[in-house]
Amino acid sequence: MTEAAPYLQVSGMSKTFGGLKALNDCSFAIDSGKIICLVGPNGAGKTTVFNAVTGFLRLDEGTMTFRGRSLNGSRPPQVVKVGIARTFQNLRLFEDLTALENVASAVPRQFGGEPFVALFRPLHTARGQARTRERAREILTDVGLAAHANTYVRQLSYGEQKLLCIARVLATGAELLLLDEPTSGLSGDALEKVIALLHRLRSEGRSQLVVEHNTRVVQQIADEVLFLHQGHLLAQGSVASIMADPHLAEIYFGGAL
């Protein structure tokens, strides 16, 4: 019997910017249906991993596969089509559009984008746009932003904008979500809402690779932890095993995790 291909696997990832080696023979594999936290000190290469997997960056060396399909050389739209979508540290929302319009813009198979279709099949285009808006409303409801569908992004709180970022990646239909610091800058109720959403998405079968710096959040959400240092994977394992390793604690904080 042929062994099933790993869900997401990266092998020998290397990337140099000038004289800086951002990724150095970085290799790991993750399973589906879990929340995997990618941790490590600043400059460890976490966001560079995201950029490489999602097609925003070309590797110098290494291979990447998703469900056995190579990601090497893929552009970001192609990566989304195979089932991987990401958020960014700096949000990258359209501030002069509403929450609904932001989510609708990420829904695939948009209607009316081709001028000849819009001109010669206006009813078809209108129905398609209505379906897109309805799908966007459903997603906003799922993340708890239904009441803000017609609110402009610049009028949303920071916590609501964080939820909207997750709503946008859900709109793509991707099954693997790469979330870059989804809880950064949050506290109290806003933090709890994001954590609860990540748990619910996992229960619904959405796999998540999450860059996270808050060790308390890692303890609450992670099924497994990948520890990166100087662009290389130092350790992979359960939250408890990673937190209990004094060598990793010294690297991460200069003291106990």
matplotlib code that plots the C-alpha trace (Angstrom):
import matplotlib.pyplot as plt

x = [0.0, 1.3, 1.9, -0.1, 1.8, 2.3, -0.3, 2.2, 5.9, 8.9, 12.4, 15.7, 14.2, 17.0, 16.8, 19.5, 18.9, 22.2, 24.5, 21.6, 20.5, 16.8, 16.1, 18.8, 18.0, 14.5, 12.5, 9.2, 5.9, 2.5, -0.7, -4.2, -6.9, -4.6, -3.5, 0.3, 2.1, 5.3, 7.4, 10.8, 12.7, 12.4, 14.2, 13.9, 12.4, 8.8, 7.2, 9.8, 8.4, 4.9, 6.1, 7.8, 4.9, 2.3, 4.3, 5.4, 9.0, 11.2, 13.5, 17.2, 17.0, 14.4, 11.0, 7.5, 4.5, 0.8, -1.1, 1.8, 1.5, 4.6, 4.3, 7.7, 7.4, 3.7, 2.3, 0.1, -3.2, -2.2, -1.4, -4.9, -6.5, -4.8, -6.2, -3.7, -4.5, -2.8, -3.1, -0.4, 1.1, 0.1, -3.5, -3.6, -7.3, -9.1, -9.7, -12.1, -14.3, -16.9, -16.3, -18.7, -16.8, -13.5, -14.7, -16.6, -13.3, -11.7, -14.5, -13.3, -15.1, -16.1, -18.8, -18.7, -14.9, -14.9, -16.3, -17.9, -19.7, -21.0, -22.1, -23.8, -25.0, -26.0, -28.6, -26.1, -23.6, -26.0, -27.0, -23.4, -22.6, -25.6, -24.4, -20.9, -22.4, -24.5, -21.5, -19.6, -22.5, -22.4, -18.7, -19.1, -21.8, -19.4, -16.7, -19.1, -19.1, -22.6, -23.5, -20.6, -21.2, -21.7, -19.1, -16.0, -12.8, -11.3, -14.3, -13.7, -11.8, -8.4, -9.9, -12.7, -10.1, -8.2, -11.4, -12.0, -8.6, -9.6, -12.9, -11.1, -9.0, -12.1, -13.7, -11.1, -12.4, -8.8, -8.5, -5.1, -4.9, -1.6, -2.3, 0.5, 0.2, -3.6, -3.7, -0.9, -2.0, -5.2, -6.3, -9.4, -12.6, -11.0, -8.3, -10.8, -12.9, -10.0, -9.0, -12.5, -12.7, -9.5, -10.8, -14.1, -12.3, -10.2, -13.4, -14.8, -11.7, -9.7, -6.0, -4.0, -0.3, -0.1, 2.8, 2.4, 4.6, 2.4, 3.3, 0.0, -1.9, 0.3, -0.6, -4.3, -4.5, -1.6, -1.8, 1.9, 4.7, 7.5, 10.4, 12.5, 15.8, 18.1, 16.0, 16.4, 13.9, 15.3, 12.4, 8.9, 6.6, 3.9, 3.4, 4.5, 7.7, 8.7, 7.9, 9.8, 13.1, 15.5, 17.7, 14.8, 13.7, 17.1, 17.0, 13.5, 13.6, 17.0, 15.1, 12.2, 9.2]
y = [0.0, 3.4, 5.7, 8.9, 12.1, 14.4, 17.2, 20.1, 19.3, 21.6, 20.2, 22.0, 25.5, 28.1, 31.8, 34.4, 38.2, 39.8, 38.3, 37.3, 33.7, 34.0, 30.3, 27.7, 24.1, 24.4, 21.2, 20.1, 18.3, 18.9, 17.0, 18.2, 19.2, 20.7, 24.1, 24.2, 27.1, 28.4, 30.1, 31.5, 34.7, 37.7, 37.2, 33.4, 33.2, 32.6, 35.1, 34.1, 30.5, 31.9, 34.0, 31.0, 28.6, 31.1, 32.1, 35.6, 34.5, 32.2, 29.9, 29.6, 25.9, 23.4, 21.9, 22.5, 20.2, 20.3, 17.0, 15.7, 18.6, 20.8, 24.4, 25.4, 28.2, 28.8, 32.3, 33.5, 33.0, 29.5, 28.7, 29.9, 27.7, 24.5, 25.3, 27.6, 31.2, 33.5, 36.7, 39.3, 41.0, 44.5, 43.4, 44.6, 45.4, 47.9, 50.7, 52.7, 49.7, 48.1, 44.8, 43.1, 44.5, 43.3, 39.8, 39.7, 40.7, 37.5, 35.1, 33.1, 32.9, 36.5, 37.6, 40.7, 40.9, 40.4, 43.5, 41.5, 39.2, 42.2, 43.9, 41.0, 38.9, 41.6, 39.4, 36.5, 39.0, 40.5, 37.1, 36.1, 39.3, 38.7, 35.2, 36.6, 39.2, 36.5, 34.3, 37.3, 37.9, 34.3, 34.5, 37.7, 36.0, 33.1, 35.3, 37.5, 40.6, 40.4, 43.7, 45.5, 44.3, 47.9, 49.5, 50.9, 49.2, 52.4, 52.6, 49.1, 48.4, 46.8, 43.5, 43.6, 44.2, 41.1, 39.1, 40.6, 39.4, 35.8, 36.3, 37.2, 34.0, 32.0, 33.6, 32.0, 28.5, 27.4, 24.4, 25.4, 28.8, 30.5, 33.1, 35.6, 36.8, 36.8, 37.8, 40.4, 43.6, 42.1, 41.6, 40.9, 40.2, 40.8, 38.2, 35.6, 36.1, 35.3, 32.3, 30.9, 31.4, 29.5, 26.6, 26.5, 26.5, 23.5, 21.7, 22.3, 20.7, 23.9, 23.3, 26.2, 27.1, 30.1, 32.4, 33.3, 35.1, 35.0, 31.7, 31.8, 31.8, 29.0, 27.0, 27.6, 26.8, 24.7, 21.0, 21.0, 23.5, 24.2, 26.1, 28.1, 29.7, 31.5, 30.1, 26.5, 24.2, 23.3, 21.3, 20.0, 18.5, 19.0, 22.3, 20.7, 19.3, 22.5, 24.6, 22.3, 22.4, 24.8, 25.2, 26.5, 28.7, 30.3, 31.0, 32.4, 34.6, 34.2, 32.4, 30.2, 29.9]
z = [0.0, -1.0, 2.0, 2.1, 1.4, 4.3, 4.6, 4.4, 4.1, 3.7, 3.2, 3.2, 2.9, 2.5, 1.7, 1.9, 1.8, 1.1, 3.8, 6.1, 6.0, 6.8, 6.4, 6.9, 5.8, 7.5, 7.3, 9.0, 8.2, 9.8, 9.9, 9.0, 11.4, 14.0, 15.3, 14.9, 16.5, 14.9, 17.6, 18.1, 18.9, 16.7, 13.4, 13.6, 10.1, 10.9, 8.5, 5.9, 6.1, 5.5, 2.6, 1.0, 1.4, 0.1, -3.0, -2.0, -1.9, -4.0, -2.1, -2.9, -2.1, -0.8, -1.6, -0.4, -1.0, 0.1, -0.1, -2.3, -4.7, -5.2, -4.2, -5.6, -8.2, -7.4, -7.3, -4.4, -6.4, -7.3, -3.7, -2.7, -5.4, -4.0, -0.5, 1.4, 2.5, 4.9, 7.0, 7.5, 10.5, 9.1, 8.4, 4.8, 4.8, 2.5, 5.0, 2.7, 2.0, 4.4, 6.2, 3.8, 0.8, 2.2, 2.7, -0.7, -2.5, -1.2, -2.4, -5.4, -8.7, -8.7, -11.2, -13.3, -13.4, -17.2, -18.9, -21.8, -19.3, -17.4, -20.6, -22.4, -19.4, -16.8, -15.0, -14.7, -13.3, -10.9, -9.6, -9.1, -7.2, -5.0, -4.2, -3.4, -1.0, 0.7, 1.2, 2.6, 5.1, 6.2, 6.9, 8.8, 10.9, 11.6, 13.0, 15.0, 12.8, 11.3, 12.9, 11.3, 7.7, 6.4, 8.7, 7.1, 8.2, 9.5, 12.0, 13.4, 16.5, 16.2, 17.6, 15.0, 12.3, 13.4, 13.1, 9.7, 8.6, 9.5, 7.7, 4.5, 4.5, 5.3, 2.2, 0.0, 1.0, 1.9, 4.2, 5.6, 7.2, 7.8, 10.5, 11.2, 14.8, 14.9, 18.6, 18.7, 20.3, 21.8, 25.4, 27.3, 25.4, 22.0, 22.7, 24.0, 20.8, 18.5, 20.6, 20.6, 16.9, 16.3, 18.4, 16.6, 13.2, 14.3, 15.4, 11.9, 10.3, 9.4, 9.8, 11.1, 11.1, 13.5, 14.2, 17.9, 20.4, 23.5, 25.3, 27.2, 23.9, 22.6, 25.6, 25.0, 21.3, 20.1, 19.4, 18.4, 18.4, 15.8, 17.4, 14.9, 15.6, 13.0, 10.2, 11.3, 13.0, 16.4, 17.8, 17.1, 19.7, 22.2, 24.0, 27.3, 25.8, 24.1, 27.2, 29.5, 27.4, 29.3, 26.2, 24.1, 27.0, 27.1, 23.4, 23.4, 26.5, 28.1, 30.8, 31.6, 29.3]

ax = plt.figure().add_subplot(projection="3d")
ax.plot(x, y, z, "-o")
ax.set_aspect("equal")
plt.show()
